[in-house]
Amino acid sequence: MSTKLNRPREIIEFCLAPLGISEKSEAYKEAFRRLEHVIKTFQLAAAREKQPVSVDFTHINTITIDERAHGDE
């Protein structure tokens, strides 16, 4: 993937896609809300420092979380 992801929504959708969770599920909505908070907080901190930060998510390994294995269904 050579597309740069610049907006929180694009980044979050890219990160959650491998999990195969319905976008309408409560789990997806909660994960999205948390990730959006983290990304926006990071962006605000970077803006305060006046230092642009680029993160290439295409080189991060995908992690699949099986909540059933931990009893968190």
C-alpha positions as a printed NumPy array, in Angstrom:
array([[  0.   ,   0.   ,   0.   ],
       [  1.582,   3.278,  -1.054],
       [ -1.25 ,   5.548,   0.049],
       [ -0.427,   7.811,   2.971],
       [ -3.086,   7.902,   5.646],
       [ -3.472,  11.421,   6.987],
       [ -6.794,  11.539,   8.781],
       [ -7.781,   9.718,  11.983],
       [-10.757,   7.966,  10.321],
       [ -8.587,   6.522,   7.526],
       [ -5.948,   5.355,   9.998],
       [ -8.492,   3.733,  12.311],
       [-10.38 ,   1.982,   9.517],
       [ -7.071,   0.628,   8.192],
       [ -6.098,  -0.691,  11.641],
       [ -9.481,  -2.273,  12.419],
       [-10.025,  -3.866,   8.995],
       [ -8.07 ,  -7.098,   9.706],
       [-10.283,  -7.824,  12.708],
       [-13.353,  -8.278,  10.523],
       [-15.652,  -6.643,  13.075],
       [-18.928,  -5.159,  11.859],
       [-18.757,  -1.37 ,  11.851],
       [-22.178,  -1.385,  13.502],
       [-21.093,  -3.518,  16.473],
       [-20.556,  -1.961,  19.875],
       [-17.033,  -3.433,  20.006],
       [-16.085,  -1.68 ,  16.75 ],
       [-17.6  ,   1.612,  17.882],
       [-15.76 ,   1.476,  21.219],
       [-12.432,   0.542,  19.602],
       [-12.926,   3.325,  17.05 ],
       [-13.699,   5.849,  19.792],
       [-10.588,   4.893,  21.762],
       [ -8.28 ,   4.926,  18.749],
       [ -9.672,   8.265,  17.597],
       [ -8.932,   9.74 ,  21.029],
       [ -5.356,   8.412,  20.974],
       [ -4.639,   9.657,  17.448],
       [ -6.131,  13.108,  18.018],
       [ -4.226,  13.455,  21.315],
       [ -1.005,  12.493,  19.523],
       [ -1.721,  14.975,  16.733],
       [ -2.348,  17.787,  19.22 ],
       [  0.909,  17.031,  21.023],
       [  2.825,  17.016,  17.741],
       [  1.197,  20.3  ,  16.704],
       [  2.198,  21.946,  19.992],
       [  5.809,  20.974,  19.347],
       [  5.505,  22.271,  15.773],
       [  7.159,  19.075,  14.595],
       [  5.428,  17.132,  11.826],
       [  5.283,  13.431,  12.564],
       [  4.828,  10.792,   9.897],
       [  3.917,   7.221,  10.799],
       [  3.85 ,   4.509,   8.13 ],
       [  1.268,   1.981,   9.311],
       [  1.894,  -0.317,   6.352],
       [  5.009,  -1.727,   8.016],
       [  3.37 ,  -2.562,  11.349],
       [  2.595,  -6.235,  11.914],
       [ -1.081,  -7.091,  12.216],
       [ -2.195,  -8.409,  15.586],
       [ -5.44 , -10.362,  15.826],
       [ -7.028, -10.269,  19.249],
       [ -9.216, -13.217,  20.198],
       [-11.195, -11.935,  23.178],
       [-12.843, -15.347,  23.59 ],
       [ -9.451, -16.789,  24.519],
       [ -9.351, -14.396,  27.472],
       [-12.992, -14.821,  28.531],
       [-13.88 , -11.276,  27.413],
       [-16.744, -12.036,  25.031]])
